[in-house]
Amino acid sequence: MRMSKASIILVMVPLVVAASDDKTPPKGFREVTPTNRAWVAWYPSGGKLRESEELVVLPRFGQIRVFRNVLERKDTSLFAVSQVRLPPKFFRSTAKARQDFFVAVACNEFNAQIKEQKNIKLGTMAGKEFLLAGRGNMVRTRIYETGAQVFRVTMVGTKKQVSSEEAETFFTSFKRASKTSADKKDKQ
């Protein structure tokens, strides 16, 4: 069977498009989805992965619920994704107040100071990326806010680790699920 150049191009274009649409983790990574199915991210293989849920009471605002998946490795690097469900009073505060709160929490949690910050976007979700400098480590964190939910994607390690290709793969793999089982459970 003889194929024209146009036929070959038409056959090859879908292959190129499919190859650039990463649906499976690259070698050395595993896909992680929390129990509530709110998001998906690719974590590096190895290390100890823990999932937790906490309720925290904010004196002026009420109770927040935090869902977290953390991977700790022997080289002391850490990869984490957190989903925070905000109480109505806190959600009604200004976007800047909420952003300031979550940055202060990260600085306090990792005993670090802000070195850099930039605006980012994930689909329609606006966010900010922060590079924090702590004692002996760097913290790179992205904070996305959508409605009454905040997502925080974080990596802790050396300056080289937080700017590595591995870190980029972790950060760019994060995707929010359209509807979470937690959303459905809250409506029941």
C-alpha positions in Angstrom: 0.0 0.0 0.0 1.4 3.4 -1.0 0.8 6.4 1.3 1.1 10.0 0.3 3.1 12.5 2.3 -0.2 14.1 3.5 -1.4 10.7 4.8 1.8 10.2 6.7 1.6 13.6 8.3 -2.1 13.0 9.3 -1.1 9.7 10.9 1.9 11.2 12.7 0.3 14.4 14.0 -2.0 12.6 16.5 1.0 10.6 17.7 3.0 13.8 18.5 0.0 15.4 20.2 -0.6 12.2 22.3 3.1 12.1 23.3 3.0 15.6 24.6 -0.2 15.0 26.6 1.3 13.4 29.7 -1.3 11.1 31.3 1.1 8.7 33.0 4.0 9.6 35.3 7.5 9.5 33.9 9.9 6.9 35.0 10.8 7.4 38.7 7.5 8.9 39.6 4.1 7.5 40.9 0.7 9.1 40.6 -0.9 9.9 44.0 -4.5 10.7 44.6 -5.8 11.3 48.1 -8.7 9.4 49.6 -11.1 12.3 48.9 -10.0 12.4 45.3 -9.7 16.2 45.3 -6.5 16.3 43.2 -3.8 14.3 41.6 0.0 14.7 41.5 3.1 12.8 40.6 5.4 12.1 43.5 9.0 10.8 43.1 9.3 7.1 43.8 10.9 6.0 47.1 10.5 7.5 50.5 7.6 7.2 53.0 4.2 8.6 51.9 1.7 9.5 54.5 -1.9 10.8 54.2 -3.6 12.7 57.0 -6.6 14.8 57.8 -6.7 17.4 60.6 -9.3 19.9 61.9 -7.9 23.2 63.1 -9.9 25.9 64.8 -9.0 29.5 63.9 -10.2 31.7 66.8 -11.7 34.5 64.6 -12.9 32.4 61.7 -13.9 28.9 62.8 -12.8 25.4 61.9 -10.7 24.5 58.8 -10.2 21.0 57.5 -6.8 20.0 56.1 -6.2 17.0 53.9 -2.5 16.3 53.4 -0.2 13.8 51.6 3.5 14.0 52.5 6.4 12.1 51.0 9.6 12.2 53.1 12.8 10.8 51.7 16.1 9.6 53.3 17.9 12.6 51.7 15.6 14.8 53.9 13.7 16.2 51.0 10.0 16.5 51.4 7.1 16.7 48.9 3.6 17.6 50.0 0.2 18.5 48.7 -2.5 19.9 51.0 -6.1 20.8 50.5 -7.7 23.2 52.9 -11.4 23.6 53.2 -12.2 27.1 54.5 -15.0 28.1 56.9 -17.5 30.7 55.6 -16.1 33.6 57.8 -12.6 33.0 56.6 -13.7 32.6 53.0 -15.5 35.9 53.1 -12.2 37.7 54.1 -10.2 39.4 51.4 -8.1 37.3 49.0 -5.0 39.1 50.2 -5.8 38.3 53.8 -6.2 34.6 53.0 -3.0 34.6 50.9 -1.1 36.4 53.7 -2.4 33.8 56.2 -1.2 30.8 54.2 2.2 32.4 53.5 2.7 33.1 57.2 1.7 29.5 58.0 4.4 28.2 55.6 7.0 30.6 56.9 6.2 29.5 60.5 5.9 25.8 59.7 9.3 25.7 57.9 11.0 28.5 60.0 11.8 30.3 56.8 11.6 33.8 55.2 10.3 34.8 51.8 13.0 35.2 49.2 11.0 35.3 45.9 7.3 35.3 44.9 5.5 35.3 41.6 1.9 35.0 40.3 1.0 31.6 38.7 -2.1 30.0 37.2 -3.4 26.5 37.0 -6.2 26.5 34.4 -8.6 29.2 35.8 -7.1 28.9 39.4 -5.0 31.9 40.3 -2.1 31.3 42.7 1.3 32.4 43.9 4.6 30.6 44.1 6.9 31.4 46.9 10.6 30.5 47.5 11.4 30.5 51.2 14.8 30.3 52.7 15.1 28.4 56.0 18.0 27.1 58.1 19.8 24.7 55.9 17.0 24.2 53.4 14.8 25.9 50.8 11.0 25.7 50.6 9.2 26.1 47.3 5.5 26.3 47.6 2.6 27.0 45.3 -0.7 28.2 46.8 -3.9 28.0 44.6 -7.2 29.3 45.8 -10.6 28.4 44.3 -13.8 29.1 46.2 -13.7 27.8 49.7 -10.7 25.6 49.0 -7.0 26.3 49.0 -4.4 23.9 47.6 -0.8 24.1 48.6 1.9 22.2 46.7 5.3 22.2 48.5 8.8 20.8 48.2 11.5 21.2 50.9 15.1 20.5 50.1 18.4 22.1 49.1 18.4 25.0 46.6 19.5 22.5 43.9 16.7 20.1 44.8 13.8 22.6 44.8 14.9 23.9 41.3 15.6 20.5 39.8 13.8 18.7 37.0 12.3 16.4 39.6 10.8 19.4 41.4 9.4 20.8 38.1 7.7 17.4 37.3 6.1 17.3 40.8 4.9 20.9 40.6 3.6 20.8 37.1 1.9 17.4 37.6 -0.5 18.8 40.2 -4.1 18.9 38.9 -7.4 19.6 40.8 -10.2 17.2 40.3 -13.4 18.7 39.0 -15.7 17.3 41.8 -14.3 15.8 45.0 -15.9 13.0 47.0 -15.6 15.5 50.0 -17.8 18.0 48.0 -20.4 15.2 47.4 -20.3 14.1 51.1 -20.8 17.7 52.3 -24.0 18.0 50.2 -25.6 14.8 51.7 
